[in-house]
Amino acid sequence: MTVKLYGKTSHAAEPENGINPANAISKIIKQLHQLRNRKTQFEDVILLTIIHIQLGEIAFGTSPGYAEIRLTLRSFYNNDMDLLSSHTEQIIKRIAREENLKSILEYSEVFPATVNDKECVELIQESARENQLAIETISKPFKWSEDFGYYTEKYKGGFFGLGAGINQPALHNPNYNFPDEIIKTGINMFFSIYHKINCR
């Protein structure tokens, strides 16, 4: 979510002639953290992470009139995401009104939850055993966002990953380097899955 707050720029010596979003930002941060900590109103895990804040420009003579806040919202369930998004929007819009600011909220990279189909998971597991691969099943979903959920909204699907070893730096780590040796593993897995589907 990107939050745009529009106030009024003024001279730093006359802040009373402007509308500075700084106070609104501090209120928004505090109340969003309170929302994040109210776990009982959600069915399962939710995450609300403030990732970037921009307030004005580097100009000591200016009281800023514009700010942006960027945050990520995450949840295991779509209903929780709807609830989290709704509460977040209400908090931001209410504080903006209280501070005489115009607010615009925009979303990017919105992904539904990835929901595995039981039959597809069984196909994946059968294919892994056929390729003599160890299978590790996680008890809780991963917390990262994933656009594969758009497929499982419309079609039966199963999501799996290929382990690259515990010494491999994690995805988004600056030292990450895709291990080419697992390409063959992936190809063999997909071939096995494809063959099993066609034989059913």
LINSULDA-V478060 format. One record per residue. N is the residue number from 0. RES is the residue in one letter. SS is DSSP state (H for helix, E for strand, C for the rest). NEAR is the number of other ideal C-beta (glycine too) atoms within 8 Angstrom. Layout:
BEGIN
n:N res:RES ss:SS near:NEAR
n:N res:RES ss:SS near:NEAR
END
This chain:
BEGIN
n:0 res:M ss:C near:11
n:1 res:T ss:E near:10
n:2 res:V ss:E near:13
n:3 res:K ss:E near:11
n:4 res:L ss:E near:15
n:5 res:Y ss:E near:10
n:6 res:G ss:C near:16
n:7 res:K ss:E near:7
n:8 res:T ss:C near:10
n:9 res:S ss:E near:13
n:10 res:H ss:E near:10
n:11 res:A ss:H near:9
n:12 res:A ss:H near:5
n:13 res:E ss:H near:9
n:14 res:P ss:H near:10
n:15 res:E ss:H near:5
n:16 res:N ss:H near:7
n:17 res:G ss:C near:13
n:18 res:I ss:E near:9
n:19 res:N ss:C near:11
n:20 res:P ss:C near:16
n:21 res:A ss:H near:9
n:22 res:N ss:H near:8
n:23 res:A ss:H near:14
n:24 res:I ss:H near:13
n:25 res:S ss:H near:8
n:26 res:K ss:H near:11
n:27 res:I ss:H near:13
n:28 res:I ss:H near:9
n:29 res:K ss:H near:8
n:30 res:Q ss:H near:10
n:31 res:L ss:H near:13
n:32 res:H ss:H near:9
n:33 res:Q ss:H near:8
n:34 res:L ss:H near:12
n:35 res:R ss:H near:9
n:36 res:N ss:H near:6
n:37 res:R ss:C near:8
n:38 res:K ss:H near:6
n:39 res:T ss:H near:4
n:40 res:Q ss:H near:5
n:41 res:F ss:C near:12
n:42 res:E ss:C near:6
n:43 res:D ss:C near:8
n:44 res:V ss:C near:9
n:45 res:I ss:E near:14
n:46 res:L ss:E near:10
n:47 res:L ss:E near:14
n:48 res:T ss:E near:7
n:49 res:I ss:E near:10
n:50 res:I ss:E near:6
n:51 res:H ss:E near:7
n:52 res:I ss:E near:9
n:53 res:Q ss:E near:6
n:54 res:L ss:E near:8
n:55 res:G ss:C near:11
n:56 res:E ss:C near:5
n:57 res:I ss:C near:3
n:58 res:A ss:C near:6
n:59 res:F ss:C near:5
n:60 res:G ss:C near:6
n:61 res:T ss:E near:11
n:62 res:S ss:E near:12
n:63 res:P ss:C near:13
n:64 res:G ss:C near:13
n:65 res:Y ss:E near:11
n:66 res:A ss:E near:15
n:67 res:E ss:E near:11
n:68 res:I ss:E near:12
n:69 res:R ss:E near:10
n:70 res:L ss:E near:12
n:71 res:T ss:E near:9
n:72 res:L ss:E near:12
n:73 res:R ss:E near:11
n:74 res:S ss:E near:14
n:75 res:F ss:C near:10
n:76 res:Y ss:C near:9
n:77 res:N ss:H near:8
n:78 res:N ss:H near:7
n:79 res:D ss:H near:13
n:80 res:M ss:H near:13
n:81 res:D ss:H near:8
n:82 res:L ss:H near:10
n:83 res:L ss:H near:14
n:84 res:S ss:H near:10
n:85 res:S ss:H near:8
n:86 res:H ss:H near:9
n:87 res:T ss:H near:14
n:88 res:E ss:H near:9
n:89 res:Q ss:H near:8
n:90 res:I ss:H near:12
n:91 res:I ss:H near:12
n:92 res:K ss:H near:10
n:93 res:R ss:H near:8
n:94 res:I ss:H near:12
n:95 res:A ss:H near:12
n:96 res:R ss:H near:8
n:97 res:E ss:H near:8
n:98 res:E ss:C near:12
n:99 res:N ss:C near:6
n:100 res:L ss:C near:12
n:101 res:K ss:E near:7
n:102 res:S ss:E near:11
n:103 res:I ss:E near:7
n:104 res:L ss:E near:11
n:105 res:E ss:E near:7
n:106 res:Y ss:C near:7
n:107 res:S ss:C near:5
n:108 res:E ss:C near:6
n:109 res:V ss:C near:5
n:110 res:F ss:C near:9
n:111 res:P ss:C near:9
n:112 res:A ss:C near:11
n:113 res:T ss:C near:11
n:114 res:V ss:C near:6
n:115 res:N ss:C near:10
n:116 res:D ss:C near:10
n:117 res:K ss:H near:6
n:118 res:E ss:H near:7
n:119 res:C ss:H near:11
n:120 res:V ss:H near:10
n:121 res:E ss:H near:8
n:122 res:L ss:H near:12
n:123 res:I ss:H near:12
n:124 res:Q ss:H near:9
n:125 res:E ss:H near:10
n:126 res:S ss:H near:12
n:127 res:A ss:H near:12
n:128 res:R ss:H near:9
n:129 res:E ss:H near:7
n:130 res:N ss:C near:10
n:131 res:Q ss:C near:4
n:132 res:L ss:C near:8
n:133 res:A ss:C near:5
n:134 res:I ss:C near:7
n:135 res:E ss:C near:5
n:136 res:T ss:C near:4
n:137 res:I ss:C near:6
n:138 res:S ss:C near:3
n:139 res:K ss:C near:5
n:140 res:P ss:C near:7
n:141 res:F ss:C near:5
n:142 res:K ss:C near:6
n:143 res:W ss:C near:4
n:144 res:S ss:C near:7
n:145 res:E ss:C near:9
n:146 res:D ss:C near:7
n:147 res:F ss:C near:9
n:148 res:G ss:H near:12
n:149 res:Y ss:H near:9
n:150 res:Y ss:H near:8
n:151 res:T ss:H near:15
n:152 res:E ss:H near:6
n:153 res:K ss:H near:5
n:154 res:Y ss:C near:5
n:155 res:K ss:C near:7
n:156 res:G ss:C near:11
n:157 res:G ss:C near:10
n:158 res:F ss:C near:9
n:159 res:F ss:C near:7
n:160 res:G ss:C near:4
n:161 res:L ss:C near:8
n:162 res:G ss:C near:7
n:163 res:A ss:C near:6
n:164 res:G ss:C near:6
n:165 res:I ss:C near:3
n:166 res:N ss:C near:3
n:167 res:Q ss:C near:8
n:168 res:P ss:C near:7
n:169 res:A ss:C near:6
n:170 res:L ss:C near:4
n:171 res:H ss:C near:4
n:172 res:N ss:C near:7
n:173 res:P ss:C near:4
n:174 res:N ss:C near:5
n:175 res:Y ss:C near:10
n:176 res:N ss:C near:5
n:177 res:F ss:C near:4
n:178 res:P ss:C near:8
n:179 res:D ss:H near:5
n:180 res:E ss:H near:6
n:181 res:I ss:H near:10
n:182 res:I ss:H near:7
n:183 res:K ss:H near:7
n:184 res:T ss:H near:11
n:185 res:G ss:H near:9
n:186 res:I ss:H near:8
n:187 res:N ss:H near:9
n:188 res:M ss:H near:15
n:189 res:F ss:H near:8
n:190 res:F ss:H near:8
n:191 res:S ss:H near:12
n:192 res:I ss:H near:11
n:193 res:Y ss:H near:8
n:194 res:H ss:H near:8
n:195 res:K ss:H near:11
n:196 res:I ss:H near:8
n:197 res:N ss:H near:6
n:198 res:C ss:C near:5
n:199 res:R ss:C near:4
END
